Amino acid sequence: MNHGKKTLLLTLIMVLMSSMVLAACGNSSSGAKPGDASGETAKKDEKPVELIWYTIGTPQSDVDKVMAKVNEYTKEKIGATIKMKMLDWGDYDQKMQVIAASGEPYDIAFTCSWAFNYINNSQKGAFLELNDLVDQYGKGIKEALHPSFLEGAKINGKLYAIPVNKELPAQRVFRFNKTLVDKYGFDITKVKTLEDLEPMLKTVLEKENIKPINSKIGLPQMFDYIINADIPIGVPLDSKDLKLQLTLDTPEQMAQFETMRKYYKAGYLPSDVASYTDANASEALKTGRWFVDTAHYQPYAENSWSEGIPDKVVVQPAEAPIVYNWSVTGSMMAISATSKYPEKSMEFLNLLNTDKYLRNLINYGIEGEHYKRVDDQTIDLLPAKKERYDLPTFTLGNLFLLDLLPADPKDKWQKFDDFNNSAINAPLLGFALDTSKIRTEIAAVQNVTDEFMKTLTTGTVDPKVYVPKAMEKYKQAGIEKVMEVAQRQIDEWKKTKQ
């Protein structure tokens, strides 16, 4: 072979080798993606990445043990391992705010309307915008969740966290002591309003010598509020024009206040009820010295409310099931803006919302240690679950994938699905107020709320005297400016919905 042919042959060999190297590099991957030919299983030779997941709840001693089992599975499925970090209920909000402000890298965090505030932290840039990530890596999430979850969680059309698939609407119900209902033959199906309670309250007070309403009672909601139900700015639930009202002195609100004042003066509530907390309601149920209160409902909630107390609970709706922004954002998972692995994080959230084995493992722990299996859809918890792995179920992803407990009705998740599909959307669903220019006024308005609303809603004070006083202080605090800024934003948002 002459020199020219040798040179040509060597050149061809080098070109072929280069092509093979490039092809190999092109085929390397940080993990199998949904839709890849390899399915959901990660490549065997890849180095898994570690995702840091902050979540709320009292830290549990068996978390690392369960996560080791989780990681055996997630390494195989998506090429990632999970490091769960639990922060206690009272510490979570403050500690996560510090972590976010410091820029500390993490991947996933629990957020909601009441802790590590979803809207505020999204607007401040703490969370990653997820629209494209969901489209590419979260198709299972879009199939699993009711559309109103994702619609209600958007901020100016952008999604910053994945809601937990649970009960979608909010519905307040009257809870009754069944022993007393049966004893006096009360027909609770006729109770539609606060006023309908009066004959029963009178009977129980006279015959039983107890305070029939032995805790706070939540007033049925008549407005869609832009901040929270205690700050009196909102639109009527049947509103079409979306014009904000100062709801405190509307005829409907005043009628509720006056009814509660009448009940307070009649002795149906404890004299110090304005200072009561949720703990007082729990204590009343435990003692049996109660007749009626209110709570937010989900299917079969009366079963769990009846556990461990002397009298069974029966319920009657106080309002229709309605999807609000705050009910949608009651439990969510966000991906941090500092995450080094946003795609992997979304793959994990997709798996958590679609994979029954993974969701049950994270929720219940390890079979034989934290629970035992009863049948293919039912498990029974072992003592170690309560002692060493007691996590809040509603914070951990798609509830509809969970195995049932022995006391659960077999149609539990079907009833949840029916409940979600029965709801209507509140008029401001999907609207998120930008508070950046009115934070001072909102803080001042909240102070007025703290001063007046508990006494008004419990009937402790005369609304004819105290509503005008509250109105004056609200105006001094800047509530009219809050309404003006909010109305402009609502008007702009409304244009995007037409």
Buried (B, 14 or more C-beta within 10 A) or exposed (E): EEEEEEEEEEEEEEEEEEEEEEEEEEEEEBBBBBEEEEEBEBBEEBEBBBBBBBBBBEEBEBBEBBBEBBBEBBBBBBBBBBBBBBBEEEEBBEBBBEBBEEEEEBBBBBBBBEBBBBBBBBBBEBBBBBBEBBEBBBBBBBEBBBEBBBBBBBBBEEBBBBBBBBBBBBBBBBBBBBBBBEEBEBEBEEBEEBEBBBEBBBBBBEEBEBBBBBBBBBBBBBBBBBBEBBBBBBBBBEBEEBEBBBBBBBEEBBBBBBBBBBBBEBEBBBEEBBEBEEEBBEBBBEEBBBBBBBBBBBBBBBBEBBEEBEBBBBBBBBBBBBBBBBBBBBBBBBBBBBBBBBBBBBBBBBBBBBBEEBBBBBBBBBBEBBBEEEEEEBBEBBEBBEEBBBBBBBBBBBBBBBBBBEEBEEEBBEBBBEBBEEBBBBBBBBBBBBBEEBEEBBEBBBEBBEEBBBBBBBBBBBBEEBBEEBBEBBBEBBBEBBBEBBBEBBEEBBEEEE
